[in-house]
Structures are given as C-alpha cells and as structure tokens.
Amino acid sequence: MVATEHAGTTPAALATHIASALSKAIAERGQASLAVSGGKSPVPMFEALREQDLDWARVTVVLVDERVVPRDHADSNTALVARHLLQGKAAAARFLPFFREVALQFNAEGLDALVLDAEARTADLPWPLDVAVLGMGEDAHTASLFPGAPGYARAIATEQRLAWVVPDTAPHARLSFTLSALLGARELVLSIAGGSKLAVYRRAAEKVDETLPISLVLNQSKTPVSVWIG
C-alpha cells in the first residue's frame, strides 16, 4: 500500500495540502490540474480551498465523476462545484464539464455517446492529473466505481479515461474517471469522516477486493495516496 494517513485533519488542512501540490505543479510545469469529487462532504474543503493564494488562472478543474442530470438539477456535481469551489480567488480557474446537455435516453448507446463527448471536452486537460480528490461511500465505492453495477467491470479494466456506470444502489447514471485514469494521477487524496467509513477503509486497505472498489486504489504501488481522516 502506498497510502499515507493524516489523522484528525480539518477541511482547512486538506485545502492547504492540495493548494501546495497545485502550486508545486505550476512552478514546475506552468499549469496544474485538479479533479474533485462531488456530494456534500467536500463542501467545507472547497470553501477553504477557494481562498488559497494560488495562480488560479493556471489551474484546470474537472470532476472525478458526474451524475447524468441537467446542470440545474439538485444532484448536479457541476453546479455544486460552481457554487462552492469556483468562487472568490478560485473563480479564475478553468473548469471543464463532462457535458452541457444530457441525453434523453440513458441506455448504453446514449451513455456511450456521452462518454465520447466528455472525452472530447476534456482532451486538452493537463495530464496526468496533478491531484485527484476522492471520497468513499459506506459500500466502499469511490468516484462512481460502484461494486457490481452495470459498467463497473469495464470502468476498472479499460485504459480509457472515462466510462459510464449505472449504480444499483444510488440514483442516476454516472460518468466517471476510470481506475486507470485515477491511478495515472500524480497524487490521489482520499478524505474520510465518520466511524463507519473508517471501518470500511480499514478493511479495504488489507487487500485488493473488487467488491470494495476503494481497495483497488489503496493496494497498488503506482500512485501515492494521502488519506485524510477527519
């Protein structure tokens, strides 16, 4: 396992760590790329990160995964990032959405088309990702890599950057960076809060288990992972 744990952390401490990594990338390569997860959990970190003194105009922000919903939908991660991260100093960052319009049909053909469109939209994303910020569900899913869901097996096996997944246990079809794309990042950051999630994390850290998707991130030797436990 290549994970480094940081216990008792705060959103501000995590924001400072991410900002430091992005500043280093800008100093070394003139630009930086940041992939972030949605949901309610990262909001305090977003609001701390957006006030960091960065050359935000040199930062490209993208989602780790997105629900296939209109941008004005309550479950849109794109809207959440716009509302909580791309404000203040971070308003100068470039944001690359996976899509602007969603297909009316969410069959495999329609989702394949969305993936192709998302790949085109993110083609000039500075690669590899400098930092990808992950969360984890109590079922051990990370990004939209939901265990056993339609599309999951392909998303953890393909060398493509993006794939669709249709969770059985959560609403909405999803587009997500694949396991290969995530492991191509220079650094992965995993944020965990709560005793139940910590127990799942401890179990997943023991060995690779495809029924625990986060284990595929933790039990590898390619990409450093920093685990921030609140």
C-alpha positions as CSV (number, residue, x, y, z in Angstrom):
1,M,0.0,0.0,0.0
2,V,1.3,3.5,-0.9
3,A,-1.1,5.4,1.4
4,T,0.0,7.9,3.9
5,E,-2.5,8.7,6.7
6,H,-3.2,12.0,8.2
7,A,-5.5,11.6,11.3
8,G,-7.6,14.3,13.0
9,T,-7.5,16.6,10.0
10,T,-9.7,19.5,9.1
11,P,-11.0,20.8,5.8
12,A,-8.6,23.7,6.0
13,A,-5.6,21.4,6.5
14,L,-6.6,19.4,3.5
15,A,-7.2,22.5,1.4
16,T,-3.7,23.7,2.3
17,H,-2.2,20.4,1.2
18,I,-4.0,20.4,-2.1
19,A,-3.0,24.1,-2.7
20,S,0.6,23.2,-2.0
21,A,0.6,20.4,-4.6
22,L,-1.0,22.6,-7.2
23,S,1.5,25.4,-6.5
24,K,4.3,23.0,-7.0
25,A,2.8,21.8,-10.3
26,I,2.5,25.4,-11.5
27,A,6.1,26.1,-10.5
28,E,7.4,23.0,-12.3
29,R,5.1,22.9,-15.4
30,G,3.4,26.2,-15.7
31,Q,-0.1,24.7,-15.1
32,A,-1.9,22.4,-12.8
33,S,-5.0,20.1,-13.0
34,L,-7.3,19.2,-10.1
35,A,-10.1,16.6,-10.2
36,V,-12.6,16.8,-7.4
37,S,-15.5,14.7,-6.1
38,G,-19.0,16.0,-5.5
39,G,-21.5,15.4,-2.8
40,K,-21.9,17.3,0.5
41,S,-18.8,16.0,2.2
42,P,-16.2,18.1,0.3
43,V,-18.1,21.4,0.6
44,P,-16.2,22.7,3.6
45,M,-12.9,21.8,1.9
46,F,-14.0,23.6,-1.3
47,E,-14.8,26.7,0.6
48,A,-11.4,26.7,2.3
49,L,-9.5,25.8,-1.0
50,R,-11.1,28.7,-3.0
51,E,-9.4,31.2,-0.7
52,Q,-5.9,29.8,-1.1
53,D,-3.3,32.0,-2.7
54,L,-2.8,30.2,-6.0
55,D,-2.3,31.4,-9.5
56,W,-5.8,30.0,-10.2
57,A,-5.8,31.1,-13.8
58,R,-3.2,28.3,-14.4
59,V,-5.4,25.7,-12.7
60,T,-7.8,23.5,-14.6
61,V,-10.6,21.9,-12.5
62,V,-12.5,18.8,-13.6
63,L,-14.9,16.4,-11.8
64,V,-13.8,12.9,-10.8
65,D,-17.4,11.8,-11.7
66,E,-20.7,13.4,-12.5
67,R,-24.3,12.3,-12.4
68,V,-26.2,12.3,-15.7
69,V,-28.6,15.1,-14.8
70,P,-29.2,18.6,-16.1
71,R,-26.8,21.3,-14.7
72,D,-29.6,22.9,-12.8
73,H,-30.6,19.6,-11.1
74,A,-30.2,19.4,-7.3
75,D,-27.8,16.4,-7.7
76,S,-25.5,18.0,-10.3
77,N,-21.9,18.0,-9.1
78,T,-21.1,20.6,-11.8
79,A,-23.5,23.0,-10.1
80,L,-22.1,22.1,-6.7
81,V,-18.5,22.9,-7.7
82,A,-19.6,26.1,-9.4
83,R,-21.4,27.2,-6.2
84,H,-18.8,26.2,-3.6
85,L,-15.4,26.0,-5.2
86,L,-15.3,28.2,-8.3
87,Q,-15.8,31.4,-6.2
88,G,-13.6,34.0,-4.7
89,K,-10.0,33.6,-5.8
90,A,-10.8,30.3,-7.5
91,A,-13.2,31.9,-9.9
92,A,-10.2,32.4,-12.2
93,A,-9.7,28.7,-12.6
94,R,-10.8,26.9,-15.8
95,F,-13.5,24.4,-15.4
96,L,-14.1,21.5,-17.9
97,P,-17.5,20.0,-17.6
98,F,-18.1,16.5,-18.9
99,F,-21.2,17.6,-20.7
100,R,-23.5,20.6,-21.1
101,E,-26.6,18.7,-22.2
102,V,-27.7,15.2,-21.2
103,A,-29.1,12.6,-23.5
104,L,-32.8,11.9,-23.2
105,Q,-32.2,8.1,-23.2
106,F,-29.9,6.5,-20.7
107,N,-29.4,3.3,-22.5
108,A,-25.9,2.0,-23.2
109,E,-25.8,3.7,-26.6
110,G,-26.8,7.1,-25.2
111,L,-24.2,6.8,-22.4
112,D,-21.5,5.7,-24.8
113,A,-22.2,9.0,-26.7
114,L,-21.9,11.0,-23.5
115,V,-18.6,9.4,-22.7
116,L,-17.2,10.2,-26.2
117,D,-18.4,13.8,-25.8
118,A,-16.8,14.1,-22.4
119,E,-13.5,12.7,-23.7
120,A,-13.6,15.4,-26.4
121,R,-14.4,18.1,-23.9
122,T,-11.5,17.1,-21.6
123,A,-9.0,16.3,-24.4
124,D,-6.8,19.3,-23.5
125,L,-6.9,18.7,-19.8
126,P,-3.3,18.9,-18.4
127,W,-2.4,15.3,-18.0
128,P,-1.7,13.4,-15.9
129,L,-3.9,14.9,-13.2
130,D,-1.8,16.6,-10.6
131,V,-4.3,15.9,-7.8
132,A,-7.5,13.9,-7.8
133,V,-9.6,14.2,-4.6
134,L,-11.6,11.1,-3.8
135,G,-14.4,10.3,-1.4
136,M,-15.7,6.9,-0.3
137,G,-19.1,5.5,0.3
138,E,-20.0,3.0,3.0
139,D,-20.2,0.4,0.2
140,A,-16.5,1.3,-0.5
141,H,-17.3,2.9,-3.8
142,T,-15.1,5.7,-4.9
143,A,-15.6,8.1,-7.8
144,S,-18.6,6.4,-9.5
145,L,-17.0,2.9,-9.3
146,F,-19.9,1.2,-7.6
147,P,-19.3,-2.5,-6.9
148,G,-21.2,-4.8,-9.2
149,A,-23.1,-2.0,-11.0
150,P,-23.5,-2.1,-14.8
151,G,-20.4,-0.6,-16.3
152,Y,-18.2,-1.2,-13.2
153,A,-16.3,-4.1,-14.6
154,R,-15.3,-2.1,-17.7
155,A,-14.5,1.0,-15.7
156,I,-11.9,-0.8,-13.6
157,A,-10.4,-2.7,-16.6
158,T,-10.3,-0.2,-19.5
159,E,-7.4,2.0,-20.3
160,Q,-9.8,4.8,-21.4
161,R,-10.0,7.8,-19.2
162,L,-13.8,7.9,-18.8
163,A,-16.6,5.4,-18.6
164,W,-20.2,5.2,-17.6
165,V,-21.6,3.3,-14.6
166,V,-25.3,2.9,-13.6
167,P,-25.4,2.2,-9.9
168,D,-28.0,-0.2,-8.5
169,T,-27.8,1.5,-5.0
170,A,-27.8,5.2,-5.9
171,P,-29.8,7.4,-8.2
172,H,-28.7,8.5,-11.7
173,A,-26.4,7.1,-14.3
174,R,-22.8,8.4,-13.9
175,L,-19.8,9.3,-16.0
176,S,-16.6,8.7,-14.1
177,F,-12.8,8.7,-14.5
178,T,-11.8,5.1,-14.7
179,L,-9.5,3.3,-12.3
180,S,-6.7,3.5,-14.9
181,A,-7.1,7.3,-15.2
182,L,-7.2,7.8,-11.4
183,L,-4.1,5.7,-10.9
184,G,-2.4,7.8,-13.6
185,A,-2.6,10.9,-11.3
186,R,0.5,12.3,-9.7
187,E,-1.3,12.2,-6.3
188,L,-4.6,10.8,-5.0
189,V,-6.2,12.3,-2.0
190,L,-8.8,10.3,-0.1
191,S,-11.0,12.1,2.5
192,I,-12.8,10.0,5.1
193,A,-15.0,11.1,8.0
194,G,-17.0,9.0,10.4
195,G,-16.5,5.8,12.2
196,S,-18.5,3.6,9.8
197,K,-16.5,4.8,6.8
198,L,-13.2,4.4,8.7
199,A,-14.1,0.8,9.4
200,V,-14.7,0.2,5.7
201,Y,-11.5,1.9,4.8
202,R,-9.5,-0.3,7.2
203,R,-11.0,-3.4,5.7
204,A,-10.4,-2.3,2.2
205,A,-6.7,-1.4,3.0
206,E,-6.0,-5.0,3.8
207,K,-6.0,-6.4,0.3
208,V,-7.4,-6.0,-3.2
209,D,-11.1,-6.9,-3.4
210,E,-13.2,-5.9,-6.4
211,T,-16.3,-5.8,-4.2
212,L,-14.6,-3.0,-2.3
213,P,-13.6,-0.6,-5.1
214,I,-11.5,1.7,-2.9
215,S,-9.2,-1.3,-2.2
216,L,-8.1,-1.1,-5.8
217,V,-6.8,2.5,-5.1
218,L,-5.2,1.6,-1.8
219,N,-3.5,-1.6,-2.6
220,Q,-1.3,-0.6,-5.5
221,S,2.3,0.7,-5.8
222,K,2.0,3.1,-8.8
223,T,0.4,6.3,-7.3
224,P,0.9,7.9,-3.9
225,V,-2.4,8.2,-1.9
226,S,-2.8,10.5,1.0
227,V,-5.6,9.6,3.3
228,W,-7.1,12.4,5.4
229,I,-9.2,11.1,8.3
230,G,-11.4,13.7,10.0
